[in-house]
Amino acid sequence: MTGPFPETMDYIGHNAPSRIEAEIYDLVVHGEIPDEIAGAWYQSVPDPQYPPLLGTDTYLSGDGMVRMLRFENGHVDFKQRYVRTERWQLERAARRALFGAYRNPFTDDPSVRGKRRGAANTTPIFHGGRLLALKEDSRPWEVDPRSLETIGEWDYEGRLRSETVTAHPRLDPRTGELYFFGYEASGLASRDVAYCVADKNGQLVREDWFQVPYCALMHDFIVTQEHAVFPGFPIVADLERIEAGGPHWAWDPTKESFVGIMPRDGRVEQMRWFRARPCSVFHFVNGFTEGSKVHIDMCVSEVPAFEFMRVAGDLHVPQHEVQGNLVRWTFDLSKPGDTPEEHVLGPAGDFPRIADKDMMVDYDITYYARVDVNFGPPIVSGPVGVGFNTITRLEVKTGKMTDLFVGPNCTAQEHVHIPSRKPGHEGYLMYIVDRHDQNQAEVHIVEAAHLENGPIARILVPMRLRCGVHGNWVPQT
Ligand SMILES: [Fe+2]
């Protein structure tokens, strides 16, 4: 038998594990789905098979599901399946958890020593004809884009040397190239970072290694048309602590943040290092090069949004007191000095998305998620324990904001932007709304330029959908 899951934030309420692999044809639709919305929306969802080995764990350890909503001829079909990682298969066979604490193999059951720990639970990306489920502590797992059956771990036909691949690769919409990196590339708490490029056909054409000042959590990075930018923030790994069975990450504000900038097609030896105040960033909105200046826009929180990283650094701040902003750092490469200029662009939030056409260039519009307590009290949902209730369209040049409240007793999972083929049309946003009063979900589609009008279509999903992390839209080809 399987015992109960712990009564902690990561496993209660909407965060209760679902463990349901499901397939539903022809979801019920209210309203009209525009004809031009044709393709598949993939999301990664951490959803633990078994209660944690050590009594409790973080949401981020959950076994990865890939969730697919496929839009064809006005019909919407739903499917979600576990990625059959090595970790998942071993635990399935044992009918219990075998892997211990988040990113700490020294806490594992001896029977799985040396086995692959990756849970493939953070981002699904479609590139070079392959659907890859990514998690930053391990290599990608390939999944069939229609059946969602697991094909196997993907190491670029044996060419990838890095042990890890970020869950935030950057796709250049002009060239089709996928830029990515792996940190802790040579193993636990290492300072080695691999900078990689796969061409439009999915072939690995570049992998160059460099060292960062210290082993920091590097969740995301920035690529502009001219530069690659590698920021790190003082959430720090320490091998001694990990070997002693302690947490992988601990917040350490005695260290500064660092940012490495290099010509994106240049040599890693050309990296110029900058330093900045200690803060926490998980997601970048966009970045671009303007003459000698490199701008990076990001969701800053003053301390980590994840409680377990704060507590490991002996910082005890309630979730609702974590402050932040949407911020731009500007680096002038023509000048000496090693610190950026900082400008606030908007209020705190996360899950920033922009139109693909705006990636890596000067842009004006982002859509991001926020918690607005004016609309209602916080609701437990998702990895940090508070679900977003507002989606905001922000014009970064003017600061003009439009808010969309997703509904009473509701939270929204990460939205995706879908481009339109109509001239001058800003496209659509699509997102899952968790109906906490009904234990069901809806998929809402809104016109990106007119959030104030609310959804033009609502698609009903007759089950609770555990909160995913990231997703991507793949147009029908
Ligand atoms: Fe992320």
Residues whose N, C-alpha, C, O or C-beta is under 5 A from the ligand:
A	BS01	LIG	F282
